[in-house]
């Protein structure tokens, strides 16, 4: 099994290294995908060692390693000019043996110090896997170009195209764990000759066969939806941030190939959402974007974990339509009369009239009045200090007198009032008859009941099916994480959270349908 073999190769590559598992994993993945990787880190964090070890993965593999400087020439990278051919045949060709065009694995340190002539040649080498040597066009066997630097490419120096070619990007930090650091210090580095068992090494023939097989790997719908979601997040990010994120269409295509390679190496015929976590290593442009990119990818994965989410959303719409139909066949809208308190206007303020006076003498406008706004503030549990008013008509309007009482709401048409002795009296408002529309309930006929039961049964069965599918996915994704050769299983919680949210939604839909059943199954009211 390829998964088992890749796992053993990674174990060998990580032998006697400390906290370099992620860098090793991603470097091998990039090589198997035929893509390039950029390692960002200070000197002395084993960037070049990783490249040297990767060469051993490929049977009879050739490696080329070079430390760039601002005076580097194409001769030092692609080979010296063949003087004899230039002299005898007037042909401008390079001797490429033992140089980059003949290598399986290439490590270029301080990559951004390369001059324009080297950079331009590298663009074709990385992207098209060809090298133009004089009149010849060589199909090179390059499997991975590993570039490294302790800085990112400078702006406005024409490095954007080369930077875009590095599909995988990773920060390599010094050893963080104290125990691992102590072990590293104690290691005497004796007997450190590194080798991979011959039975694990990948031949060129195998590598080519794997490339064809990787092309046949399918993308699952959740992964496609996840990529759409990430692109949307990037658009929102770019609206708010000065330093933008840009992922070209070509880059997305290569990212997908990286995911297909991960699926292939894990013995799957389809890229699943589990592989999607690798995207976080492919879309940042500046190291201060890494935390946001990680959050963005994790969030996109969480909301796109369920492949049948569109079917579930359609079912949600059916439940809404089901509720609408139940309301239609069980509810009657009728006009009913009721007593509505009369509001009177006194100099621009609205008052309710009480039917009887309370301790106030009957003169002027012979009624106690309660302000509408005061009544609206009252509740049925506590008494509040509120004023009652009475009015006398005057030439310019109304003159008013008032006294304060302890009052609380009794109903929509009356209040409780305490007098000075603490005695309580319920005082109704003067009301008038009004008409309002009310919903009355009825039980549907037997034929309609059968139709409703049939629909409810269908929805509940569909929800149960989705529930079982989600539970199966939880187990499947859990196993994929446990056995994934490139991804840490700790990320499993993101997917499980997404699936748990889907389960909660299904449970909510189920409860709603059961409640709707009680609506049309209850005895008729009218």
Order of alpha helices (4+ residues) and beta strands (2+ residues): alpha-alpha-beta-alpha-beta-alpha-alpha-beta-alpha-beta-beta-beta-alpha-beta-alpha-alpha-beta-alpha-alpha-beta-alpha-alpha-beta-beta-beta-beta-alpha-beta-beta-beta-beta-beta-alpha-alpha
